[in-house]
Amino acid sequence: MKKDKTFLYFIITIFIQIITLIVLLDKQWMQEITQEEVTKMDRLYSESTTNDVIVRGNDWYMKYIVDTSIEHHLYFALLPEEYLRLGEIPDDKKATWLFRTTEGRINAFLEQVRFSFIRLASMCVWLDMVGLMIIGFLITAYILRQKKKLTYDYTSPLRHEYSKRIIIYIPLITWLAFWFPLAVDPIVYPIFGFIVAACFGLFLSNSAKRV
């Protein structure tokens, strides 16, 4: 139980660190990271697939961030109307500097959100393949489990436990990958999907036997 809590605290710490890094990112840097990831997509995907990923990611950003007025409300919640109208606070250099810095953080954060939507669209390219891998591993695991029932073969509680832990943390790992502010080669997504599918298979094939 103590080890589980330590591991969870470790994951939460990494999560907080990444979110903090996101807030401190520069908009231009995020644009460069986005371009770098698109370049990595071009090496693996066809030109049409890469274009579809970019268009879909930008469409999601417009639909869920711009059209819902989240972007608009974010600026108006953190910046005074006078600054938004004039681009400065007259006769107050400190306030102008503060709000320009805040505006820069908002711009960087929104660029990160747009980048994350593009990454999500890239992940979705592999959904069918990952789904088939999971189904294949589960079918194979079920057959092995039935065989173990008949032959009294050994089932590993250790494999069962560790695969269960990984499965439990899949949503958190996916969330961290979604927000990770560095360019990632898209080949990582099917590899991660294979690991997830294998964990589901190990979990099922090594579950307790009931004859």
Backbone torsions as a table, in degrees:
resi	resn	phi	psi	omega
1	MET	NA	-40.5	-179.8
2	LYS	-66.0	-40.4	178.8
3	LYS	-63.9	-39.7	178.6
4	ASP	-61.1	-43.7	-179.8
5	LYS	-65.6	-41.4	179.2
6	THR	-61.2	-44.1	179.4
7	PHE	-64.1	-40.8	179.6
8	LEU	-64.6	-43.6	177.5
9	TYR	-61.8	-37.1	178.6
10	PHE	-63.5	-45.2	179.1
11	ILE	-63.7	-43.6	179.8
12	ILE	-62.4	-39.0	178.6
13	THR	-62.2	-45.1	177.7
14	ILE	-60.6	-42.2	-179.9
15	PHE	-60.0	-46.2	179.9
16	ILE	-63.9	-39.1	179.2
17	GLN	-63.0	-41.7	-178.9
18	ILE	-67.7	-42.9	178.0
19	ILE	-62.0	-40.6	177.1
20	THR	-61.6	-42.0	178.5
21	LEU	-62.2	-39.9	178.9
22	ILE	-59.5	-45.6	-178.0
23	VAL	-63.5	-31.9	-177.1
24	LEU	-89.2	-0.8	-178.9
25	LEU	-69.1	156.6	176.0
26	ASP	-98.8	142.6	-177.6
27	LYS	-58.6	-44.5	-178.9
28	GLN	-63.6	-39.6	177.4
29	TRP	-61.9	-43.4	178.8
30	MET	-62.5	-38.8	177.6
31	GLN	-63.7	-38.1	177.1
32	GLU	-66.8	-40.0	177.6
33	ILE	-64.0	-42.6	178.0
34	THR	-59.4	-45.9	179.8
35	GLN	-63.5	-38.3	178.4
36	GLU	-64.5	-40.6	179.0
37	GLU	-68.5	-37.4	176.3
38	VAL	-62.2	-38.8	177.0
39	THR	-62.0	-40.8	177.1
40	LYS	-65.4	-36.6	175.9
41	MET	-62.0	-42.3	-178.8
42	ASP	-59.6	-31.0	-179.4
43	ARG	-72.3	-26.7	-175.2
44	LEU	-107.3	-43.4	-178.1
45	TYR	-89.0	165.0	169.1
46	SER	-74.3	165.2	-179.4
47	GLU	-61.1	-40.1	-178.8
48	SER	-67.3	-38.1	178.8
49	THR	-65.6	-43.9	178.0
50	THR	-60.4	-44.5	178.9
51	ASN	-62.4	-41.2	178.4
52	ASP	-62.0	-40.6	179.1
53	VAL	-62.1	-46.6	-179.0
54	ILE	-64.1	-45.6	-179.4
55	VAL	-63.2	-43.9	-179.2
56	ARG	-64.6	-43.4	178.8
57	GLY	-62.0	-44.0	178.1
58	ASN	-66.8	-36.9	177.2
59	ASP	-63.3	-41.6	178.2
60	TRP	-64.0	-39.7	178.5
61	TYR	-61.8	-46.0	179.7
62	MET	-63.2	-42.0	-175.3
63	LYS	-69.6	-44.9	-171.6
64	TYR	-97.5	-17.2	-178.2
65	ILE	-113.1	-47.1	-176.8
66	VAL	-83.4	-53.8	-176.1
67	ASP	-64.8	-26.2	178.2
68	THR	-85.9	0.9	179.1
69	SER	68.6	14.7	176.8
70	ILE	-62.1	-44.0	179.0
71	GLU	-60.1	-46.8	-179.4
72	HIS	-60.8	-48.2	-177.8
73	HIS	-67.1	-31.7	179.3
74	LEU	-64.2	-44.7	178.1
75	TYR	-64.4	-45.5	-176.6
76	PHE	-72.5	-23.1	178.5
77	ALA	-76.8	-31.1	-173.7
78	LEU	-107.6	-11.6	-178.6
79	LEU	-126.7	139.5	179.3
80	PRO	-70.2	152.2	-177.6
81	GLU	-60.2	-36.7	-179.1
82	GLU	-61.3	-42.7	179.4
83	TYR	-67.1	-41.5	179.8
84	LEU	-63.5	-32.2	-178.3
85	ARG	-80.2	-41.1	-173.0
86	LEU	-103.8	-18.9	-176.5
87	GLY	80.7	6.8	178.4
88	GLU	-165.3	167.2	171.5
89	ILE	-107.2	108.6	-176.5
90	PRO	-54.3	134.9	175.5
91	ASP	63.9	20.4	178.0
92	ASP	-142.9	88.2	-175.8
93	LYS	-67.5	-37.4	-179.5
94	LYS	-64.0	-44.8	178.8
95	ALA	-64.8	-40.9	178.4
96	THR	-61.0	-44.5	178.2
97	TRP	-62.1	-43.5	-179.2
98	LEU	-61.1	-46.3	-176.7
99	PHE	-73.7	-30.6	175.1
100	ARG	-67.4	-38.5	176.1
101	THR	-64.3	-44.0	178.1
102	THR	-61.7	-43.4	178.5
103	GLU	-61.6	-38.6	177.6
104	GLY	-63.4	-38.8	177.6
105	ARG	-67.0	-39.5	178.3
106	ILE	-63.5	-45.9	179.3
107	ASN	-59.4	-43.5	179.8
108	ALA	-65.2	-41.9	179.9
109	PHE	-63.8	-44.0	179.9
110	LEU	-65.9	-35.7	176.1
111	GLU	-66.1	-36.1	175.2
112	GLN	-64.0	-40.7	178.2
113	VAL	-62.5	-44.6	179.1
114	ARG	-61.8	-43.1	177.5
115	PHE	-60.2	-41.1	-178.9
116	SER	-66.6	-36.2	175.9
117	PHE	-65.2	-39.7	176.9
118	ILE	-64.0	-41.1	177.6
119	ARG	-64.0	-41.0	178.1
120	LEU	-61.0	-41.3	177.7
121	ALA	-62.8	-36.0	177.1
122	SER	-67.5	-39.6	176.6
123	MET	-61.0	-38.7	-176.5
124	CYS	-64.7	-22.0	177.9
125	VAL	-58.4	-31.3	-174.2
126	TRP	-98.1	2.8	-174.4
127	LEU	-58.3	-46.0	-178.2
128	ASP	-61.4	-44.8	-179.5
129	MET	-63.9	-45.1	180.0
130	VAL	-64.1	-40.6	177.3
131	GLY	-59.4	-43.3	178.5
132	LEU	-65.6	-38.3	178.1
133	MET	-63.5	-43.6	179.8
134	ILE	-62.4	-45.6	178.5
135	ILE	-60.5	-44.6	179.9
136	GLY	-61.4	-44.8	179.2
137	PHE	-65.5	-39.3	-179.8
138	LEU	-66.5	-41.2	178.2
139	ILE	-63.3	-46.7	178.8
140	THR	-61.4	-42.5	-179.8
141	ALA	-64.6	-39.2	179.4
142	TYR	-64.3	-43.1	179.0
143	ILE	-62.9	-43.5	178.5
144	LEU	-62.9	-39.3	-179.6
145	ARG	-65.6	-41.9	177.6
146	GLN	-64.0	-37.8	178.3
147	LYS	-65.2	-41.1	179.4
148	LYS	-64.0	-32.6	177.4
149	LYS	-63.0	-38.7	-175.8
150	LEU	-81.2	-33.9	-174.9
151	THR	-101.9	-3.7	-178.1
152	TYR	59.8	34.6	175.5
153	ASP	-67.6	160.0	-176.6
154	TYR	-74.7	134.3	170.4
155	THR	-110.3	137.1	-173.6
156	SER	-93.2	110.2	175.7
157	PRO	-61.7	-30.9	-179.5
158	LEU	-66.0	-47.1	177.5
159	ARG	-62.2	-40.8	179.6
160	HIS	-61.0	-44.7	-176.5
161	GLU	-68.3	-46.0	-177.5
162	TYR	-70.1	-36.7	176.4
163	SER	-66.6	-35.5	177.2
164	LYS	-63.9	-41.4	179.9
165	ARG	-62.5	-44.0	179.8
166	ILE	-63.0	-42.5	179.0
167	ILE	-60.6	-41.4	179.7
168	ILE	-61.6	-37.5	-176.4
169	TYR	-89.2	0.7	-179.7
170	ILE	-56.6	-47.1	179.0
171	PRO	-58.7	-40.4	-179.9
172	LEU	-68.2	-42.6	178.7
173	ILE	-62.5	-41.9	178.8
174	THR	-63.4	-41.8	178.8
175	TRP	-62.1	-43.6	178.8
176	LEU	-63.5	-41.4	178.3
177	ALA	-64.1	-37.1	179.9
178	PHE	-61.3	-37.7	-175.9
179	TRP	-99.4	-3.0	-175.0
180	PHE	-61.4	116.4	-170.5
181	PRO	-87.1	45.0	173.7
182	LEU	-138.2	149.6	-179.0
183	ALA	-64.6	135.5	-178.3
184	VAL	-125.7	137.3	176.2
185	ASP	-69.2	130.6	-177.4
186	PRO	-60.0	-17.9	178.9
187	ILE	-63.1	-18.9	178.3
188	VAL	-62.7	-33.9	-174.0
189	TYR	-65.7	-48.7	177.1
190	PRO	-67.2	-30.8	176.9
191	ILE	-64.6	-44.7	176.9
192	PHE	-63.1	-40.1	177.7
193	GLY	-61.4	-38.6	177.5
194	PHE	-63.4	-43.2	178.9
195	ILE	-62.5	-42.5	178.1
196	VAL	-61.7	-46.7	-179.8
197	ALA	-61.7	-41.7	179.0
198	ALA	-63.5	-37.7	178.6
199	CYS	-65.4	-41.2	175.6
200	PHE	-60.9	-42.0	179.0
201	GLY	-64.5	-44.9	178.7
202	LEU	-64.1	-37.9	179.6
203	PHE	-62.4	-46.7	-177.6
204	LEU	-72.1	-45.2	-175.5
205	SER	-69.0	-22.1	-179.7
206	ASN	-108.9	13.5	176.0
207	SER	-70.0	158.4	-175.3
208	ALA	-58.5	134.9	-178.7
209	LYS	-82.6	138.7	173.3
210	ARG	-127.0	100.9	-176.2
211	VAL	-81.9	NA	NA
